[in-house]
Amino acid sequence: MAGPVIDVRATGAPEEQWESWRQRCAPLRLAPVPRLVVVAAHPDDEVLGAGGLIAMVRAAGIAVTLVTVTDGEASHPKSPTHSPSRLAELRIGESCRAASELGAEAPIRLGMPDGDIASHEDWLEDELGALLSGFPEPGTVCAATWRHDGHPDHEAVGRAAAAACAATDTELLEYPVWMWQWAAPGHSRILRCAPEVLALPPTAHAAKCRALAHFRSQVLPLSDDPADAPILPAHVLRRFTGPAETYFR
């Protein structure tokens, strides 16, 4: 795994520290855009990191294109009850229902191997570049998992998206997912970035929370076996249900 090891049992830095940090961040301001593209390493990243933004953009009548790079089949690698293909089936359905909750179309699925995106990073960069260059209207904004998020798949997606955006003159936003688990506001990776915070109106906040509830395979145990424990237990999920989202430029 790239960067710090992620332990979903850990509680991470206290929320009070993060809230104080968010209050010092600049607000996220986006000029009117014709389209938002959100790229997720796994089905659920798009809602965890950018669900409120998606809901806000769709409420404004702006087009949204969601891209899930993998189908999330490796979320429970030692599960005695769910095969990788069954996990993929569940997660695809969950992401489609969550997208509908936010007013968006079902994600484009790229079907890359969960846990090994870095081995196919050049291909992903080309795919994202072709997607971004294929929109007729200028001014598209792309949001992707942060390239320093501490998870190898998230980081590979972030790097590929950054390269594709640079090649197509597309504005890039990066959203953290696992950062909340291993970092604290003074971490050197964060200090090198320019964080911006998006305050969510109540309707967008509520839509995001409803969308997150669809990811039952991640927030609830698959069985009583320890290998089927939630990937997003309650203390982790709380990081994403607040009234704001964080982005890096």
C-alpha positions in Angstrom: 0.0 0.0 0.0 1.3 3.4 -0.9 1.7 5.8 2.0 0.4 5.3 5.5 -1.3 2.0 6.3 -5.1 2.5 6.7 -6.7 0.9 9.7 -10.5 1.2 9.7 -10.5 0.3 13.4 -8.5 3.4 14.3 -10.4 6.6 15.2 -8.0 9.1 13.6 -7.5 12.7 14.6 -10.4 14.1 16.7 -13.2 15.7 14.7 -12.6 18.9 16.7 -9.2 19.2 15.1 -10.5 18.7 11.6 -13.4 21.2 12.2 -10.9 23.9 13.4 -8.8 23.2 10.3 -11.8 23.4 8.0 -12.8 26.8 9.4 -9.4 28.1 8.4 -9.6 26.8 4.8 -10.8 28.9 1.9 -14.3 28.3 0.6 -14.6 26.3 -2.6 -15.7 28.6 -5.4 -16.5 27.3 -8.8 -17.4 29.4 -11.8 -20.5 28.3 -13.7 -19.5 25.1 -15.5 -21.3 23.0 -18.2 -20.3 19.6 -16.8 -18.8 17.9 -13.7 -16.9 14.7 -14.1 -16.3 12.7 -10.9 -13.8 9.8 -11.0 -13.8 7.2 -8.3 -11.3 4.4 -7.7 -14.1 2.2 -6.2 -17.9 2.4 -6.2 -18.7 4.7 -3.2 -15.6 7.0 -3.3 -17.6 9.3 -5.6 -20.3 9.8 -2.9 -18.0 9.7 0.1 -15.8 12.5 -1.3 -18.0 14.4 -3.6 -21.7 13.4 -3.1 -22.7 16.8 -1.9 -21.1 18.5 -4.8 -22.8 16.1 -7.2 -26.2 16.9 -5.7 -25.6 20.6 -5.8 -24.5 20.5 -9.4 -27.4 18.4 -10.5 -29.9 20.6 -8.6 -28.5 23.5 -10.7 -29.3 21.6 -13.9 -25.6 20.9 -14.7 -24.6 17.6 -16.4 -22.7 15.1 -14.3 -20.6 12.2 -15.5 -19.6 9.6 -12.9 -16.7 7.2 -13.6 -15.9 4.2 -11.4 -12.5 2.8 -12.3 -13.0 -0.6 -10.6 -16.1 -2.5 -9.5 -14.8 -2.8 -5.9 -14.5 -6.6 -6.0 -11.6 -6.7 -3.5 -13.3 -4.9 -0.6 -13.5 -8.1 1.5 -10.6 -10.2 0.1 -11.0 -13.0 2.7 -14.8 -13.1 2.9 -16.1 -16.6 3.4 -19.5 -15.7 2.2 -19.1 -13.4 -0.8 -16.9 -14.0 -3.9 -15.3 -11.2 -5.7 -17.8 -11.4 -8.5 -20.7 -11.2 -6.0 -19.1 -8.2 -4.3 -18.7 -6.5 -7.6 -22.4 -7.2 -8.4 -23.4 -5.7 -5.1 -21.3 -2.6 -5.4 -22.3 -1.8 -9.0 -25.9 -1.9 -7.9 -25.2 0.3 -4.9 -23.4 2.9 -6.9 -26.2 3.0 -9.4 -28.8 3.6 -6.7 -26.7 6.2 -5.0 -26.2 8.1 -8.3 -30.0 8.1 -8.8 -30.4 9.5 -5.2 -28.1 12.4 -6.2 -29.9 13.0 -9.5 -27.1 11.6 -11.7 -26.9 8.8 -14.3 -25.3 5.5 -13.4 -21.5 5.6 -13.5 -19.4 4.7 -16.4 -17.6 1.5 -15.4 -14.0 1.0 -16.6 -13.6 -2.5 -15.0 -10.0 -2.2 -13.9 -8.7 -4.7 -11.3 -9.5 -3.6 -7.8 -6.2 -3.2 -5.9 -4.0 -2.9 -9.0 -4.9 0.3 -10.8 -1.3 1.5 -10.7 -0.3 -1.3 -13.1 -2.7 0.2 -15.7 -2.2 3.9 -14.9 -1.1 4.8 -18.5 -4.2 3.2 -19.9 -6.4 5.0 -17.4 -4.8 8.3 -18.2 -5.6 7.7 -21.9 -9.2 6.7 -21.1 -9.8 9.7 -19.0 -8.2 12.0 -21.5 -10.4 10.7 -24.3 -13.5 11.1 -22.1 -12.6 14.7 -21.1 -11.7 15.7 -24.6 -14.9 14.3 -26.0 -17.3 16.9 -24.4 -18.3 19.6 -26.9 -18.6 22.4 -24.3 -15.5 24.0 -22.8 -15.1 24.4 -19.1 -15.6 20.9 -17.7 -14.4 20.4 -14.1 -13.1 17.0 -13.1 -13.1 15.8 -9.4 -11.0 12.7 -8.6 -9.6 10.9 -5.6 -6.6 12.7 -4.1 -3.2 11.5 -5.4 -1.8 11.4 -1.8 -4.8 9.7 -0.2 -2.8 6.8 1.3 -4.5 4.1 -0.8 -2.7 2.9 -3.9 -5.8 2.8 -6.0 -6.9 6.3 -5.0 -3.4 7.6 -5.6 -3.2 6.0 -9.0 -6.5 7.5 -10.0 -5.5 10.9 -8.8 -2.3 10.8 -10.8 -4.0 9.6 -13.9 -6.7 12.2 -13.6 -4.2 15.0 -13.0 -2.3 14.0 -16.1 -5.5 13.8 -18.2 -6.7 17.1 -17.0 -3.4 18.8 -17.8 -3.4 17.3 -21.3 -7.0 18.5 -21.9 -6.9 21.9 -20.1 -9.5 20.6 -17.6 -9.8 22.1 -14.1 -9.1 19.4 -11.5 -10.3 19.1 -8.0 -9.1 16.2 -5.8 -11.1 14.9 -2.9 -9.7 12.9 0.1 -11.3 9.7 1.3 -8.9 7.8 3.5 -6.9 10.9 4.6 -9.3 11.3 7.6 -8.1 7.9 8.9 -4.3 8.3 8.9 -3.6 12.1 8.8 -4.0 15.1 11.1 -4.3 18.7 10.0 -0.6 19.4 10.4 0.6 16.4 8.2 3.2 17.4 5.7 1.1 16.1 2.8 -1.7 18.4 3.7 0.5 21.4 4.4 1.8 21.2 0.8 -1.8 21.5 -0.6 -4.3 24.2 -0.9 -7.5 22.8 0.7 -10.9 24.4 0.0 -14.1 23.6 1.7 -17.6 23.3 0.2 -20.4 24.1 2.6 -23.4 21.9 1.6 -26.9 23.3 1.6 -29.4 21.2 3.6 -30.9 19.6 0.5 -27.5 18.5 -0.9 -26.4 17.3 2.5 -29.6 15.2 2.9 -29.2 13.7 -0.6 -25.6 12.7 0.1 -26.6 11.0 3.4 -29.4 9.1 1.6 -26.9 8.1 -1.2 -24.4 6.8 1.4 -27.0 4.6 3.0 -27.2 2.6 -0.3 -23.7 1.2 0.2 -24.9 -1.5 2.6 -22.0 -3.9 1.6 -19.5 -1.4 3.0 -21.3 0.1 6.0 -22.8 -3.1 7.4 -21.3 -6.5 8.1 -21.7 -9.1 5.4 -21.8 -11.8 8.0 -20.7 -12.5 11.6 -17.3 -13.6 10.4 -14.5 -11.0 11.2 -13.5 -11.0 7.5 -16.9 -9.7 6.6 -16.7 -6.6 9.0 -17.7 -3.3 7.5 -15.1 -1.3 5.5 -16.9 1.9 6.6 -17.9 1.3 10.2 -19.9 4.1 11.9 -16.9 6.0 13.2 -15.4 6.2 9.7 -18.7 6.9 8.0 -19.2 9.9 10.3 -16.3 11.6 8.6 -18.4 11.9 5.4 -21.8 12.8 6.8 -21.1 16.3 7.9 -22.3 19.5 6.2 -19.1 20.2 4.3 -16.7 18.6 1.8 -13.0 19.2 1.3 -11.2 19.5 -2.0 -7.6 20.1 -3.0 -6.5 22.1 -6.1 
